[in-house]
Amino acid sequence: MNKGRDESLQVRHFYRDAKIALELRPVSGRIGFSKPLPIEPCRGDSLLVEVWGRNEIQQIERMSRDRRRSFIRDKIRHLPCLILSDGLSFPKDVVKNAEDWRVALFVSDLSKKKTKSQLKKLFSNSPSPRYMLSGGLLHMFGRGVLIMGDSGVGKSESALELISRGHLFVSDDIVQVQEGQDGKLIGTAADISRDFMEIRGLGIINIRRIFGEGAICKQTKIDIVIMLKKWKEGKEYDRLGLKFPESQKILDVDVPKITIPVAPGRSIATLIEVACKVFMLKQKGYHAAKEITEKLGRALTVR
């Protein structure tokens, strides 16, 4: 999971989104624009972008030459980018070090206090970290259904059949997941693969072009995971569903999970639809396995 994790945006994205609000001007062109800029909720004055003002510049100018050189190097090299407030100019040795370490420098005409205040507002609206998961995502019966499982088990083919039955397509093969403000997981397609699906024998197909705009859902909450596993002869499976559902941990969130063993001749699409319906009934308090065991218990008691 950590391998597919996308925990940051790039400095160029930050500049694009913040340049008007912060009145930013780049100092050294696009140097450092490809550096990652971590995003996580701000706590107190802990900002993800360093802001300097008059005090910092005056402090640097009062230092001895050697002290100044080491101070600037140590301060600059670990930063994703640096903003200087009040329309001031960076000292030449700061600019030189920033270029050497590929750190983006910006100047803002806002005061330091206003710049930091605007930064907090921007970062409080930033999305949470995103993860890339292998699987397909559909919107079915008003629920977000993440379909995962073994390679070659038929995930995409089943999703295609479900789309033909009127369910909505979000993503195939790669799902981009992040945590919403309410703690629920939100899934969407990666930009490069949005609307596309790969089907063995057909290659890459465009779902929007084939089924129309009405077949596409841009994003959905992830309410349930359907795990497709290849049927293994001799393996014990839960026949009654008393352990239904299990859970799948994604971004430290436990998502209900149903594992479906896939064997030749089974209609996977139908099983996924029924699994969703069963899950929805369980949310309403109905559990078929418990009902039948209770009936069996009452029958044995009567005897």
C-alpha positions in Angstrom: 0.0 0.0 0.0 2.7 2.5 0.9 4.3 1.8 -2.5 1.3 3.3 -4.3 0.9 6.1 -1.8 0.7 9.7 -3.2 1.2 11.8 -0.1 2.2 15.1 -1.8 1.5 17.6 -4.4 4.2 19.4 -6.3 5.3 23.0 -5.7 4.0 24.0 -9.2 0.5 22.9 -8.2 0.8 25.0 -5.0 1.9 28.0 -7.0 -0.9 27.6 -9.5 -3.5 27.4 -6.7 -2.0 30.0 -4.3 -0.4 32.7 -6.5 -3.5 35.0 -6.6 -4.4 34.6 -2.9 -0.9 35.0 -1.7 0.2 37.5 -4.5 3.2 35.3 -5.3 6.0 36.0 -7.8 8.6 33.3 -8.5 12.2 34.5 -8.0 14.2 31.9 -10.1 11.8 30.9 -12.8 10.5 27.4 -12.4 13.4 26.1 -10.4 12.1 23.7 -7.7 8.6 23.5 -9.2 8.8 19.7 -9.4 9.6 19.2 -5.7 7.0 17.5 -3.6 5.1 19.6 -1.1 3.6 17.4 1.6 0.0 18.1 2.5 -1.5 17.3 5.9 -3.7 19.3 8.3 -2.1 22.4 9.8 -1.7 22.4 13.6 -1.2 25.7 15.3 1.6 27.6 13.5 3.0 24.4 11.9 2.9 25.4 8.3 4.1 23.3 5.4 5.6 26.3 3.6 8.2 28.4 5.2 7.5 32.2 5.4 10.2 34.7 6.0 9.8 38.4 6.7 12.0 41.4 7.7 13.2 39.8 10.9 14.7 36.8 9.1 16.4 39.0 6.5 17.9 41.3 9.1 19.1 38.3 11.2 20.9 37.0 8.2 22.5 40.3 7.3 23.9 40.6 10.9 25.7 37.3 10.7 29.4 36.7 10.1 30.2 35.4 6.6 30.9 31.8 7.7 27.9 31.7 10.0 25.7 33.1 7.3 26.8 30.6 4.8 26.1 27.6 7.0 22.8 29.0 8.3 21.4 29.6 4.8 22.6 26.2 3.6 21.0 24.4 6.6 17.8 26.4 6.4 17.3 26.1 2.6 18.3 22.5 1.6 15.3 20.7 3.3 12.6 23.2 2.2 10.1 22.4 -0.6 9.8 26.2 -1.2 10.2 29.5 0.6 8.1 32.7 0.6 9.5 36.1 1.5 6.8 38.6 2.6 6.3 42.3 2.4 7.6 42.6 -1.2 11.2 42.2 0.1 14.2 40.9 -1.9 16.1 37.7 -1.0 19.9 38.2 -0.4 22.0 36.9 -3.3 23.5 34.1 -1.3 20.0 32.8 -0.4 19.0 32.8 -4.1 22.2 31.0 -5.0 21.7 28.3 -2.4 18.1 27.9 -3.3 19.1 27.3 -7.0 21.8 24.8 -6.0 19.3 22.8 -3.8 16.4 23.3 -6.3 14.2 25.1 -3.9 11.5 27.4 -5.3 11.6 31.0 -4.0 8.6 33.2 -4.0 8.0 36.9 -3.0 4.7 38.1 -1.7 3.5 41.7 -1.3 1.4 40.6 1.7 2.7 41.0 5.2 4.2 38.0 7.0 1.2 37.7 9.2 -1.3 37.9 6.3 0.7 35.4 4.3 0.7 32.8 7.0 -3.0 33.4 7.6 -3.8 32.9 4.0 -1.6 29.8 4.0 -3.6 28.3 6.8 -6.8 28.9 4.9 -5.4 27.3 1.8 -4.1 24.2 3.6 -7.2 23.7 5.7 -9.1 23.2 2.4 -6.5 20.9 0.9 -7.5 17.3 0.3 -6.2 14.6 2.6 -3.4 12.3 1.4 -4.3 10.0 -1.5 -3.5 6.3 -2.0 -3.5 4.3 -5.2 -5.2 0.9 -5.0 -5.5 -1.8 -7.5 -9.1 -2.5 -8.3 -12.3 -1.2 -9.9 -14.8 1.2 -8.4 -18.6 1.4 -9.2 -21.6 3.2 -7.8 -24.3 0.6 -7.3 -27.7 1.0 -5.5 -26.5 4.3 -4.1 -23.3 2.7 -2.6 -19.7 2.9 -3.6 -18.4 -0.6 -4.4 -14.7 -1.3 -4.6 -14.0 -4.5 -6.5 -10.6 -6.1 -5.7 -9.1 -9.5 -6.0 -6.8 -11.9 -7.7 -5.2 -11.1 -11.1 -7.2 -12.5 -14.0 -10.2 -13.3 -11.9 -12.5 -11.2 -14.0 -12.8 -7.9 -12.1 -13.0 -5.7 -15.2 -15.3 -8.1 -17.1 -17.7 -8.2 -14.2 -17.6 -4.4 -13.9 -18.4 -4.1 -17.6 -21.5 -6.3 -17.2 -22.6 -4.3 -14.2 -22.3 -1.1 -16.2 -24.4 -2.6 -18.9 -27.1 -3.3 -16.3 -27.2 0.4 -15.4 -24.7 0.8 -12.6 -22.2 3.7 -12.7 -18.6 3.5 -13.6 -15.9 5.4 -11.6 -12.6 3.7 -12.2 -11.0 0.5 -13.5 -7.7 -1.1 -12.5 -6.4 1.9 -10.4 -8.5 3.7 -7.8 -7.4 6.9 -6.2 -8.6 7.0 -2.6 -8.5 9.7 0.1 -10.3 10.4 3.3 -13.2 12.9 3.2 -14.0 15.5 5.9 -16.6 13.1 7.5 -14.0 10.3 7.8 -15.5 8.3 4.9 -13.2 7.2 2.1 -13.7 8.8 -1.3 -12.6 7.0 -4.5 -12.1 8.5 -8.0 -10.1 7.6 -11.1 -6.6 8.8 -11.8 -6.6 11.5 -14.4 -4.8 9.5 -17.0 -7.2 6.5 -16.9 -10.5 8.3 -16.3 -13.4 6.8 -18.4 -11.1 4.0 -19.7 -11.3 0.2 -19.0 -9.1 -2.6 -20.1 -10.9 -5.8 -21.2 -8.9 -8.9 -22.3 -9.6 -9.5 -26.0 -11.0 -6.0 -26.6 -8.1 -3.9 -25.3 -8.7 -0.4 -24.0 -12.3 0.8 -24.2 -13.9 4.2 -23.4 -16.9 3.7 -21.2 -18.2 7.3 -21.7 -18.1 6.9 -25.5 -19.8 3.5 -25.4 -22.5 3.9 -22.7 -22.8 7.7 -22.6 -22.4 10.4 -19.9 -25.1 8.7 -17.7 -22.9 5.7 -17.1 -20.1 7.8 -15.5 -19.8 8.8 -11.8 -16.8 11.1 -11.1 -16.4 10.0 -7.5 -18.1 8.0 -4.8 -17.7 7.1 -1.2 -16.4 3.6 -0.7 -19.0 1.8 1.3 -18.0 -1.8 0.7 -15.2 -3.9 -0.7 -16.0 -7.0 -2.9 -13.0 -9.3 -2.8 -12.9 -11.8 -5.7 -10.8 -14.9 -5.0 -10.2 -17.8 -7.3 -12.0 -21.0 -6.2 -9.6 -23.5 -4.5 -10.5 -27.1 -4.4 -10.7 -28.4 -0.8 -10.7 -24.9 0.8 -13.4 -24.4 3.4 -15.7 -21.5 2.7 -18.3 -19.8 5.0 -21.5 -21.4 3.7 -23.9 -19.6 6.0 -22.4 -16.1 6.0 -22.2 -15.9 9.8 -18.9 -14.0 9.5 -20.4 -11.6 6.9 -19.1 -9.0 6.4 -15.4 -9.0 7.2 -13.4 -5.8 7.0 -10.6 -4.3 4.8 -8.4 -1.6 6.3 -7.7 1.3 3.9 -6.1 4.5 5.1 -6.7 3.2 8.7 -10.4 3.1 8.0 -12.2 -0.3 8.3 -14.4 -0.9 5.3 -16.9 -3.8 5.2 -15.6 -6.6 2.9 -17.3 -9.5 1.3 -15.1 -12.3 -0.2 -16.6 -14.1 -3.1 -14.9 -17.3 -4.4 -15.0 -17.4 -8.2 -15.4 -20.7 -10.0 -16.3 -21.4 -13.7 -20.0 -21.0 -14.4 -20.7 -18.5 -11.6 -22.2 -15.2 -12.7 -19.8 -12.8 -10.9 -21.8 -9.7 -11.8 -25.0 -11.2 -10.3 -23.1 -12.3 -7.2 -21.8 -8.8 -6.7 -25.3 -7.3 -7.1 -26.7 -9.8 -4.5 -23.8 -9.2 -2.2 -24.5 -5.4 -2.2 -28.2 -6.1 -1.6 -27.4 -8.4 1.3 -25.1 -5.8 2.7 -27.8 -3.1 2.5 -30.3 -5.4 4.2 -27.8 -6.1 7.0 -27.4 -2.3 7.5 -31.1 -2.2 8.1 -30.9 -5.0 10.7 -31.8 -8.0 8.6 -29.4 -11.0 8.5 -30.6 -14.1 6.6 -28.0 -16.5 8.2 -29.1 -15.5 11.7 -32.8 -15.9 10.7 -32.3 -19.4 9.5 -30.1 -20.5 12.5 -32.8 -19.1 14.8 -35.5 -21.1 12.9 -33.3 -24.2 13.1 -32.8 -23.6 16.8 -36.6 -23.3 17.4 -37.2 -26.4 15.4 -34.7 -28.4 17.4 -36.2 -27.1 20.7 -39.7 -28.2 19.7 -38.4 -31.8 19.0 
